[in-house]
Amino acid sequence: MSAPGRGHRQDAPVIACAVAATAAAYLGPGLPVWLLAVVVLLGALPAALRTLGSHVGRGSLAADARWLDRAVAGVAAGAALVALVGLRSAQDTAGLRAALPSHIEGTAELASDPETSELGTEAEVVAEGRRFRARFPRSVEPALEGMRSGDRLRLRARVRPFRDAPEGWVRSRHLAGGLEVAEAAPARGTRPWFSVANRVHDLLERGSASMGSEHRSLYLGLVVGDDRGQSELTRFRFRASGLTHLLAVSGQNLAFVLVLLAPLGRRMGMRSRWVLGLAAMAGFVVVTRAEPSVLRAATMAGLALSANLSGRQVSGARLLGLAVMVLLVGDPMLVHSVGFRLSVAATAGLVVLAEPIRARLPGPGWLRLPLAVTLAAQAGAVPVMTATFGPASLVSVPANVLAEPAAGAVMTLGMSSGILSGVLREEVAWVLQIPVRAGVWWVDEVATRASQLAVPPLGLVGWVCVAVCTAVAVWLARGAHRGAPGSAMVLAVLPLLVLVRPASAPVTDQPVWASSDYGTVQLSLESLCGQWVLVAAGVPASAGGGRDGPGAGRTSSVELGEAAVAGVVEELWRIGVATVRWVVVWSESSSETSGGAGFGIEALAGQLRAEVVHRHSGAQAPDPAGRCVAV
């Protein structure tokens, strides 16, 4: 085994090449390729010379010459790889910008599972050698029944260029444009590996019949990353609690698949074990629709298996760097994928920080390891998350510690028990899936409760402050500074408490927040007797109508769609309001207040842990049914 310092020196050129390849993939279309090659040459040459200098004089001149040849060859290979990535990136970008035909008629292949929404069904398709985002109207939807990724269909569609679509999303998905499908019909010719993968999906869905619709969608997300059935409110809960990564298949899912195969692998030779591992990883990639995070994990695992077969020890940092280079050579557009960025960033955090954090945390080992893994992954992923999605909540750390064990159990058991349940009788499948249902319930409960905690989300600067405060607190707790008084610990933790202080209801008669884009419903957040109150009312029935009271001139319908509920909750969460005391629904008259809350109001109140109160336009006071007591 090599010394740690020497191992780091050997990893440096690989990491430098990976970083340069990433820059080439991202900037290749806008920079000369020769400039990127020069950059990697200048970056890798010092590391190569240091490596060479450590060997000069230790052996014969022939040995020194061999090391020099290896150094020169390595630097040249790195420069060539970066140039190749830059060239491929430029070619792929030019291909996406090529002129589009006005219509497409012929055979196409589904490149994603169809996803139904309020506007119809959408799916990615490959037609005439290019990838499109196709929209199927209601009249054409029956043709897609039972179809999945890899299935083929005959279609006639009008091509439309994208307008205002995120450039990164377009590039990462290799989308040339959109399709408005006029006619579609199933066609034969599904390739065998897609047929097997689709059969697995069918069995998993059938095996999860004993779960409710919401838990079924979570189960499929945890096991194979299928998030099509998840409601917008569920997506918010997992995003706010920092658990979204559990619903996107990653290296953790792949690791559990390999764990299931471990008993079989121990009875096989090295080469047979290597073949089994590669076959299992390839199958898992196809079943999970080749998500970027799975590609990263599978490539790293394949490289690790190959290194193990040859008897070499390779560090995690080196494996990550090599995996990034291999993937970007294959598809430079991966650099624009948010999933790929998060996967690489979180893995880098684990590789670099997990062990140092574990060694320095106080407490029992069973708690230090999962906490260190969570903190390390968050340290790597938070810069990407905050830059892409905005502020992130601190509750993600304890939420991950609580949810990870149950999620791991679902990932481990879910694939095997789900497939088995898909071929068994419903009564037997119900019993077989009891542990999986319990695990899914627990993960959902953690996400729900964590998203209801009044902890305001933090930007990158806030997370850095928290990291510094935590490091100081851990240092003091371990007694690194014996003379530090107890007040020093208070000073270290106090900024943390200030950062996570929930938003309190101010004493004011003016709305603190008001919505403007939820259709026929106007919402406002108000403060009443020190409590948060969310007021919902229909928009004015006619423009210019007067109002004599808080609800006068309103429409009688106060309804919110699923997406609107999630949007309102997220807007409130971003200003630090996770729960309110009342949701006040204004109606035209007192006779309409007895009909119950409109569509979506109950879901909104449930997430906000609020009581729904109906008021009518004749009310003289905003006090919800007289239940407010000044405090």
N, C-alpha and C positions, 0 to 999 in steps of 0.2 A: 504493500500500500504506500502510496506517495504521501509526502508530508503535506499538511494543509496549505502552507504557503505556496509550495510548488503546484499543487492542484489548482489554486486560484490563478496562478500565472498561466497555466495551460488553458484554463477556461476563458481567459480574457480575450484572445483572438477570436474565439467562436462567438462570444457575446458581441464583440465589436462588429463582426460580420453580420450577425443577426440584426443589430440596430441599423447598420448601413443598408441591409436588404429591405428593412421596413421603410426607411426613408426613400429608397429607390422605388418601392411599390407605391408609396404615397405621392412622391414628387416626380416620378419618372416622366409622366407626360409633359411636365413643365420645365425639366432640367436636362441639359445635355448628359447623355449616358457616360461620356468620357470623364466628366467632372465627378460623377458618383464613384467611378472606378478609382480616380486619383484620391478621393477622400478616404476610401477604404484602404488603399495602399499606405497612405500617410498614417492612418489610425492603427493598422495592424503591424507596421514595420517596427515601431519601438518594442512591442511585446515580443516579436520574433527575435529581435536583436538581444533582448534580455534573456530569452530562453537559450539562444545560442551562446551568449557569454557565460552562462552557468555551466556549459559543457566544455568550453574551450580550455585546453590544458589538462583535462582530466583523463584523456585517452590519447590515442595516436592521431596523427594528422588525418589519416583516412576517416577516422570516426568523426573528427571535427568537420571534415568536408561533407560527410553524410548529413550531419545536423544542419549545415548551411544549405544543402540542397533541399532538405525538408522545409526549412524556413522559407526559402524563396518560393518553393512550390506551393506552400500553404498560402502565402500572401497573394500569389498569382491566381490561385483557385478562388480565394475570397473576392478578389477584384473581378474575376470573370463571372462569378455568381451574382454579384451586385449588378454588373452590367446586364446580365441576362434577365434579372428581375425587372430592371428599369425598362428594357426593351419590350418585355412581355406586357408590362403595365401600359406602356404607350400604345401597343398594338390593341390590347383589349379596350382601352378607352376610345381609340379611333373606331373600333368595331361597333361600340355602342352609339357612336355619333353618326354612323353611316345613314344614308337616306333610307326612309321607310316606304314600303309599298302602301298603296291606299287600301287594298283589301287582301285578305288571305282566305284561300279556299283549298282544303285538302286535309291530310291526316296530321294530327298533332298529338303530343305526349304530355300528360299531366306531370308537371315538375314539382307539385306540392299537393297536399290533400285539399279538396274543395272546402271552403269556409263560408258558411251562410251568415248573412247579416240582414239588417232591415232593408237594404237596397237590393238584395239579391244574393247570388253566390259568386264568389271570386276564387280564382286559382291561378297559379303560374303554369304556363304551358310553353312547350318548345315546338315551334312551327317554322318550317323553311330554314332551319339551322340557327334560329334566334329565339331568345326567351322573351315572353310577354306576360304582362299581368292582365288576365282575361276576366271580363265581367259577364256573367250569364244571367239574363233576366228571368223572371218567374216562369215565363212561358217555355224556357229552355231547360229549367232545372230538372225536370223528370229524367232527362237524358243522362244526368250525372249520378243518379241514384246508385249507390253501392260502389262508385268509382273512387279510386285512391291514386296516390302518387305512383307514376309508372304506367298507369293504364292509358290506352290510346283511344282517340275519338276523331271522328270526321266533323269538321266545322266549317262554317262560312262566317267571316267576321270582318268588321271594319277596323282598320288600324288608326289609332290616335296617339300622337306624341304626348309625352308627359308635360304637364305645366305645373310649376311650383312644387314638384315632388322633391324631397330631400335628396341631394346629389349623392351623399354617402349611401343611402338606402338603395338607390338605383344602381350604383356601381357594385355594391356588395352582392346584390341579387342578379347581376348581369342582365338587367332589364333594358330591352331596346325600346319598349313603348307599351301601350295598352291596347286591348282588343275589346270591342263591343260585339259580342257574339249574337248572331241572328239565328243561326241554325246549328244544331249539334246532335250527334248520334254516336253511340259506342262503336268501337272498332276493335278488331282482334290484333294480337301481336305483342301483348305484354311480355316483357323479358322475364326469364325464370326467377331471377333474384328479387325482382319487384313483386312477383306473385307470392313468393315465400314470405317476404316482409309484410305484404298486405294481409296474408293469412294470419300472421302473428297478431296484427292489429285487430283483426276480426275476432280472434279468440280472446284477446284481452278485453275488448269491449263486451263480449258476451259473458265473460267471467266476472265482470264488475256489475252485472245486472242487479245484484243484491244491494248496491249502494244507491243513495240518492243522486240526483243529477249533478248537484254541485260537488259532492265528494267523488263521484265517478270521474268528473273532469280533472279534479286534483290528482286522483290516482293515476290517470293516464299521463298527466303532466309529470308526475314524480318518476314514473317507470320508463316512458318512452318520449317524454317531452311534447306530447300532444296537448296543446292548450286551447284548441278551437272551442271547446264547450265551456270555458271559464267566463263567468260574467265580468263586466267591467268593475263591479264592486269588489269581487274577489281579487282581481288583478291589483286594485288599489291596496287592499289589505296586505298582500304579500309585498308590494313595492314599499309601502310605508313601514313595514316591519323588517325590511331588509332580507326577506326570504324568497325573493323572485328567482334567485339562482337555483333553488330546489326544484322549480317547475321547468327548468331548462336543462336537459340532459347534459352531463359533463363528465369529467374524469371520475367523479365519485360513482356515477352509475356504471361506468365501464369497469372500475375496480371491483364492484360487487359482482359483476358478471364473471370476472376472472376468479374471484373467490369461490363462486359456485363450481367452477371447473377445476379448482385446486385438487380435490381428492382424486379426480381422474388423472390429472397431470402428474401426480406423485407416483403413479404406477407406470409412467412412460419414460422413455429415454429423453435426453436433452433435445435432440433434433425433433422428435415427435412432439415433445412439449412445445417447442418453438412453433411448429406448424399448427398445432391445436390453438395456441394463443393468437397467432395471426389470423386464423380462420374465424375464431370467435370475435375478434375485434372487427374484422371486415363485415361479418354478419350484423354486428351491433350498429356499425356505421350506417348500413343500408336500412335497418329497421327504424333507426332514429332520424332518417332523412338527411344524413350527412350534415348535421348542424355544425357550425364552426368550432364550438367548444368540444364536441365529440371528436372532430378531426384532429384538434390539438392534442387531446388526451390519447387518442389511438396512435398517433404518430410518435408521441413520447414513449408510450408503452411498447410499441414495436421496436423502437430504437433500443430501449432497455432490454428487451428480450434478446435482440441480436447481440448486444454487448455481453449479456450473460452467457450466450451460446459460445462466444469467442473467448470467454474467460476474462473479460476486461471489466474494470470498475469505472463507471462514468457518473459524475456528479449530476445532481438535479439541474443545476444552472446550465451545464453543458448540454444535457438532454433538451432543455427548453430552447436553448439557442439553436441547436440543430433542427428541432421540430419546426421552429418558426421559419428557418431558411428553406427546409423541404417544402413546407406548405406554400410559401410565397413563390417559390419557383413553379409549383403546380398551378397556383391561382393567386396572382398579385392583388386581385380585387378583395381578397379576404381582409386586407388592411383597413378597408372601409367598414367592415362589419363590427357593430357594437359588441355582439356576442364574442367575437374573436378577441377584441381588445380587452374586454373584461376577463375572459378566460386566461389570456397571457398575463395580464396584470396581477390577477389573484394568484396564479401559479408562481409568478416571480416573488410575490410577497411570502408565500409559503416556503419557497426554496431558501430565501435569504433570511427571513425573520422568525420562522416558527420555532426552530431549536433555540436561538438566543433568548426569545421571549419565554419559552418554557423553562429554561434554566434559571431565569431571574424572577419568575413569579413565585410568590409565597403560596403556601397551602399544600393540600394533598395532591399526589400525582394524578389521581383520577379526574380531578378538576382542572389541574394546570394544563394538561395536554389539549383537551377540547377548547379551552379558553385561549391558549396560545395559537392554535390553528385558526380560530375565528379572528383573533386580533391580527394575525399575520395576513390572512386573506383580505380582511377589511383594509389594512394599510396599503395593500397593493391595488385594490379595486376602487377605493374611495375617490382618488383623483380622477379616474375615468368616469365614475358614476356622477360625481358632482359636475364635471365638465359637460356631460351628455344629458343628464336628467335633472340637474339642479340639486338643491340641498338634500341631504340624507339624514335620517334620524339615528340617534345614538342607541335607540332600543334594539337596533339590529344586532348588537353584540350579545346581550342576554337572550334575545329571541333565537339566535342561531344556536347558542349553547343548549337551549331547551328543546329546540325542534330537530336538531341534527340527528340525535340517536333514533328517534321515531322515523324520521325520513329515511335514514339508512336501513332500518328494518323493512320499510315498505319497498325500497329499491331492491333489497336482497330477496325478499319473499315474493314481491309483487309480480315479477316476471314469470317465475316458475309456477306459483300458485294460480296466477291469472290465466296462464295458458292451460293448465290442468283443469281449472274451473270452467273454461270455455268448452270442454268436451264432456264434462260430467253433468249429471242431473242437477237441476236448480237447487234442490234441498241440500245435496252434498256440497255443492259449490258455496252455498251460504255458510255452512260450517267451516269449510276450508279457508274462507276469506275473512274469518273473524279477526285474526291478528292484524291483517292488512287494514281492515276497516277501522280498527282501534288506532292504528298508527296514523291513518289519514285524518281521523277525527282530531287527534292530538295536534298534528301539524296545523290544521285549520284553526283550532282553538287558540294556539299560540299566536298565529298571524292575526286573528281577530282581536284578541286582547291587547296585543302589542300595538296594533294600529289605533286603539282607543286610548292609549296613554297620552297625556297632554305634555309630550316632550317635543319642543319645536325642532324642526330639522335644521341641520347646520351645513354651511358651505365648507369649502376646502380649508379656509382660514380657521373656522371654528373647530374642525376636526384636528388640525395641527395643534391648536391650543389644548384640546382635550388630550392629545397624545403626550404633549409635554407635561401637563399636569399629572397624568397617570404615571409617567416615567418617574417623576419626582416623588410621587406618593409611594410607588413600589420601592424606590431607592431608600426612602426613609423607613418604610415598614420592615425592610430587611436589615435595618441597623447599619447601613453603610456609613452613616455619619452618627457615631455614638453620642456625640454631644448635642444633637439636634433636639430642641425642646418640643413639647407637644404642640405648641403654637405653630411650629414650622409645618407640621402635617396639615393643620387647619388652613394655613396660607396656600398650601399646594392644592387642596381640594376646593377651596372657596371659588376660584374662577370657574371650575367645572360646574358647581352648583348654580352660578350665575348664568352660564351658557344654557343650561337645560331647564331654567325656570319657566314654567308654563305661563302662557298669556292669561292675565287676569282681566275680568270684566271691569271696565272703567265706569265711573259715575258720569254718565252723559246721556242726553236725550237724542243725540244724533246716531244714525246707524254707523257701526264700525266697519261694516263690509256690505256691499250690495252687488248683486249679480246683474248682468246686462245681456246675456246671450243664452238664455234657457227658454226660448220660445214664448209660450203662453203663460209662463210663471215668472213672477218677480220675487226674488229672495233678498232678504237683508238680515244681517246679524246685529242685534241690539243688546244693550245692557239693561237689565231690569233688576233692581234691588240686589246688585252684586252677582247676578246670575246671567249666563249667556242665554239669549232667546233668538231662535231663528224664525223669522216671519215669512210665510209663503202666501202669496196672493196671485190671483189671475191678473193678466194685463188688462188695461182699460178696454171696455167693450167697444168704445168708439173714440176715435181721436178727438181730443178737445173736450171730452166729457168732463164735467166738474165732479168734485168729490166733496161730500159733506162730512165724511168720517173716514177712519183709517182704511176701510174696505170698500168705500163707495165707488161706483163706476167700474167695478171689477167683473170679469167673467165668472161664471159659477163653477167652471172646471179648474181644479188645481191638480194637475197631473204632471208627473216627471217620468221620463223614460229611463231605462237602465243606465245609459251613458251619462245622462244628466245627473242622476244620483251620484255616480262615481265622480263626476266633475265637481259637483258642489262639495262633496266630502274632501276631495283633494285640495281644493282652493282653501277651505277652512283649515285643513291640516298644515298647509304651507305657512299660515299666519299663526300657527301654534294653538289652534282650537280643535281639539279632538272630540270633545263632548259638549253638549248644551243641556240646559235644564228643560226647556220646552221647545217644541216646534208648533208655532201658532199658525193655524190655517184659517185665512179670512174667506168668508163666503158672502153671497149677496144678501141672504136673509137667514133668520134663525131656523127656518124649516129645513135648510140645507145642511145644517151642522150635525144633524142626527144620522146622516147617511154614511158615516165613516170617512176615513182619509182617502184621497184620490190615489191613483196608481203611482207607486214610487215613494209616496210620503211615508208609508209604514217602513219601507226598507231604509229610507233616509234616517228616520227616527231610531230605528234599531241600531244602525251603525253608530249614531251619535249618542246612544243611550239616553234618549230624550222621551218625554211624555208628549203625546200629541194632544193639543188643545184646539177646539174649534171656536172661532169667534165670527160674528156677523157684522155687517156694516152699520147696524143700528147701535152697536156697543159704544158707550161713552168713554170707557177707560181701556187702556191697553193691558191692564192687569189680567193675565190668563185665568179666567174663571175665579178671580178673587183669591187665588192661592198664594200670591206673593206676600211674604212677610218681610218687612224691612229689617235688615241686619246691619 
